[in-house]
Amino acid sequence: MTLYRRDDSRIWWMDFTMAGARIRRSTHTEDKAEARQIEATARLEAKRARAQPSRWRLRHLFGVWWEGRAMHTRTAATFKGHLAALSDGLGANTFMADLTAADVLRYIDSRRIISTTTNEQGRETARLRAPASINRELQALRAAINYAVDVHDQPAPRIRWKALMLKQPAVRVRYLTQPEYQRLLAACQDDHEMRLMINLACTTGLRRENLRQIQWEKIDLIEGRINVIAKGGKNFQVRLSGQPLDALRRHAAKAKQAGPGKPAIQTLTGPAFPAPNWRRRWETVLNAAGIKDYRWHDHRHTFASWARMAGVDIADIRDALNHSTIHMTTRYAHITKEGESTAWDAVSARLTQTTKGKEQ
């Protein structure tokens, strides 16, 4: 029997097993009918409790999301860094369902300051992390939670994510004009390697790390192809032609030449751009050219902007830049083909014609 009385009491007790768990406790009533209702309720609650999955801690959440989704994406290495920061900042043993907006705000505050320094006047200044960087970490957290909820039926925390995202500055698209580009090349003077790297960056859209890590074994000087490991650890191939390919061939021929006490090299191996002090050399060239508000990464903007001016389709530019989505490439959509009329030109021309007709 699941309901019983003890010899020394008139109170009814319940004793039953539900899904392997034994429930034994008092109903706190002497009325058997009421005791049966209490037992039925207890059975239902026990059944629901067993049906609910065990609540995940953040360490479990991040592990499952990493293996199920994140590690298979282009940006796996980036996600790995995000998860490490989130685990440290929010606590690996924190229950996912218990996360609150206050927890996330405290995390944001802890991530804002990268380091602090004291100037000559004794004032402390802080170097801040970019809002976009923190927002990407929050987006990773939200994606992991959504995965746990949708795929593993985990209870979700009630967080208004949009309200927590930091305000970001407008998307920056800085690219070189043709005169600026020529000034930059001229400022390289005898630094032929830097000159070629700038040329390749503007004509391929490759990132700085890709250029500096290019190995001769990965370059096909006949077909004009360079194989690189793109962002996210994916293999990516860049095609070269015309002037950039000719410049790279001359660079290879120079690298093969015999030096003082050294024989000529038949087959090139190792890095194609091995010269040290890259940052100092780049800053020297940039200052000599008198170009302001320009970073090395802006060479990618230069490549994409020049491609748009030449009439290249946005989808083709996305492929050339190896963007994961077309959304990242739409920042260049406003750039028009050189000589092409814009909406403003068309309206102005129509107004001009109408005005001339009235004047005549």
N, C-alpha and C positions, 0 to 999 in steps of 0.2 A: 504493500500500500504506500502511496506517496504522501498521504496525510495521516498523521497519527498524534496521539496524546501521550505525554509522559505520565508515569504513575503518580507523580506528585503535583500535577498541574492540569487545569482544564483548558489551557491554551493549545490550539492546534499548531503542529509543525509540518513543514513540507520537506520532502527528501526525494529528489529525482536526479537523473543524469541526462544532460543535453549535449550532444555532439562531443562526448568524451569528458565533459566537465560536470562534476557533481555539485548540485545546489542543495544545501541543507541549512534551513534557518526557520525561525518562528514566524507565524503569520500575525501574531499579536492580537488574535481574536478568539473568542470562545464559540462563535457562531460558525458551524461547519459550512454552511452555504457561502458565507462571506469568505471563509478560508479557501474554498474552492476557487472563487473569483481571484483572490490574491495569488493563488498558485498558478492559475491560468495566465495571469499577467506576468508573473515571474518567468514562466516558460517562454512566453513571447519575447520578453526582453533578452533572455538568454540566447534565444535563437537569432535575434537580430544582431546581438553582440558577436556571435560566432561568425555571422555572415559578413561582418565588416572586416576589411583587411587591417592588419596591424599598422599603426601609424608610423610613417617614415620619418627618420631624422634626416637632416640635410646631407650628411655624409652618404646615406643610402640613396637619397634622391639624386645627388650629383653622380654617383657611381652608375646608377641605372640609366640616367639620361646620357652620360658619356658613352657607355657601351651601346645603347640603343640608337642614338642619333648623332651626338656631337662629333664623335671620333671619325665618322664617315663623311664629314663635310669638308669643303675646301679650307675653311677657317678653323680646322681642328686645333692647331697649335694656339691660336688666339683664345678659343674657348677654354682650353686647358688652363691658361693663365687667369681667365675670368673666374673659373671655378675655384682655383686656389685662393684668390683674393676673397671671394664670397664666403668660402669655408672659414677662413681666418677671421673675417670681419663679423660674420653673423653667428659663428659657433657651429662646429661640425655636428654637435650633438643636439642642436636645437630641433624641435619637432617642426616639420614643414607646416602643418595645419595651424600651429600656434603663432606663426609669423604675423606681425602687425605692421601698420604703416609707420609706427614709432620706431620699430626695429630697423626698418629700411632707412628712415631718416637719419638714425644714429650711424648707420653704415655709410651713408653718403657723406656725413660730416667727417667721419674718420678717414675717408678716401680723398677728400678735397686737398689736403696739404701733403705735398710730396716731401718737402724739406724746408727748414728755416735757416736763415743766416742773419748775422748781425753786421750792420754797416759800420763805417768809421765813426758815425755820430752815436753809435750805441743803440740804434733802432733796429728792431727785429723785423725782417721781411720774410714772407712765405712764398715758396714756389708752389703754385697750385696745379692740380691735375685738370685737364680740359673737361668741360661738361660732357662732351661727346664720349669721352673715354668711360666716364662713370655710367652714362646712359647705356652704353653697350653692355656693361656688366649687369645692369638691371634687366636688360632685355634677355640676357642669357638666363638669369634667375627666373624670369617670367616664363621663358620657353621651357625650362626644365620642369617647373610646376605644372604648366599646361599638359606636358607629356605625361606626368604622373597621374593627373586627373583624368585625362582622356583615355589613356591606355591601361592604367593600372587601378583605376577607380579609387584613387586616394582623395580624401577630403581636402578641399582647397581653402587656403586662407582668404579672408575678405580684404583685398587690397585694391585701391584705385590707382593703377599703375600710371596712367596718364598724368594724374595730379602730382606724382612724385618725380617725374622726369625733369631734369634740369633744362633750363632754357639754353639753346645753343645759338651761336652767332650764325648769320646767313652763310650759305655755302660759298667758299672762297674759290674763285677761278682766276688765277693769275697766270698769264702766258706771255711769252716773248713776242715782241713785234720783230719784223725782219731786221730793222736797224739795230735793235737791242741784241739780236742773235749774232749779227756780224761783229758788233762791239765786243761781245763775250768771247768769240773765237779769236779776235785780234788780241785780246788781253792775255791769251794763253802764251803768246810769244814762243819760247822754246819748249814749253811743256806740251809736247805733241800728244802724250798719252791722255792728259786732261782734255785737250782739244777734241780728241777722238771720242772720249767718253761723253762729252757734252753733245757731240754730233749724233752719237748712237742713242742717247737718252731722248733727244728731241725727235728722232726719226723712227724710233721703235716703241717709245712709251714704257720701256723697261724701268723698274725701280732701281734705286741705287744699289741695294743689296744684290740684286740679280746681276748687275753689270760688274760689280767688284768680285763676284764669285764665278764669273764665266771662266770655264776651262777650255784650253785649246782643243782638247779632245771632243768638245761639244759643239765646235764650230765647223760648218761645212762651207769652205770658201768657194767651192765650185758651184754648188746649188744655191748658195746664199741663205743658209739657215743657221740659227743658233738655238740649241736646246737648253732650257733653263728649268730650275725647280721654282715654280711660281708660288705665290702666297697660298698657304694651306698644304704645302708639300706636293702639289700636283705638277706633273710634267707639262711643259708648255713650249711651243716652238714659234720662234719669230723669224719672219722672212725679210731678207735684205735684198736691195737691188740698187743700181745706179751709184750715185756718189758715196753713200755710206758703205756699200760693199767694196767699192774701189779703195776707200780709205782704210778699211779693215785689212784688205789684202796687202796694202803697202806696209801697214803695221806688222803684219806677219812676216813679210819679206825682211823688214828691218830686224825683227827678233831673231831671224835665222842667220843673219850676217855674222861672220867671224869677228870676235873682239880681240883685244890685246892678249896674246898668249892663249886664246881659246879658238878651237876649230868651229867651222860653220855647223849649224844645227840642221839636220835633215827633217826630223819630225818634231814638231813643237808639242810640249806637254806642260801641264801646270796652269797657273792663272794667266789669263791674257793681259791683265792690267795689274802687275805686281808692285808698282811703285808705292812707297810708304807715304805717310803724312798727308793722306787724302784730304782731310778736313781743312788743314792749313792752306793747302794749295788751292782748294775751291774758294775759300774766303778771300785769298789774295787776288784771284782772277775776278771774282765778283766785285771787289772794291775797285780794282783797276779799271773795270768796265763802267763803273759809276751807275750800276743798276740797283735800284732800291726795291724793297718789299718783294724779294724773290728768293725762293728756297729750291734746293735740288729737286725735291718732289714735284715742283711746279713744271719740270720738264715733261711730266706726264700730261699736265694740262696743256702745255704747248703742243705736244703731239696731237692730242685729241682736237684742240681748237683749229690747228692747221688742217687737219683732216676734214673737219666740218666745212672750213672755208673752201676746200677743194671739192666739196660736194659729196663727200662720203656719207653713207647712210649711218644712222645712229646704231643700228644693229651690228653693222660691220665694225664700228669703233668699239662697241662692247666686246666683240670677239678679240679684237687686237689688244685691248687692255686687259683681257681675261677677267672681266667683271662677272660676278656670280649672278647678277640680275641686271635687267635693262634700266631699273630705277637709278642705279648708281651712275649711269651714263647720260641720263636725261639732263644733267647739269649743263651739258654742251648743246642742248637742243635749240637754245636761243641764238646760237651763232649761225649766221647765214653764209651761203656761198658767196665768194667774192664776185661782185658785179650783179648779184641777184637782188631784185627789188623786194623790199619788206612791205608790210602792211602800211607803215607810215609813208613810205615812198609812193605807194599806189594811191592812197587817199590824197596826198599832197599834189600828185600829178593830176588827179581828177579835178581837184579844186582849182588848180592853175588853169586847166583848160576851160572850166566854167567861167572863171574870172575873165580870161582873155576874150571869150565869146561875148560877154556883156560889154566889155570895153570897146569892142569893134562895133 
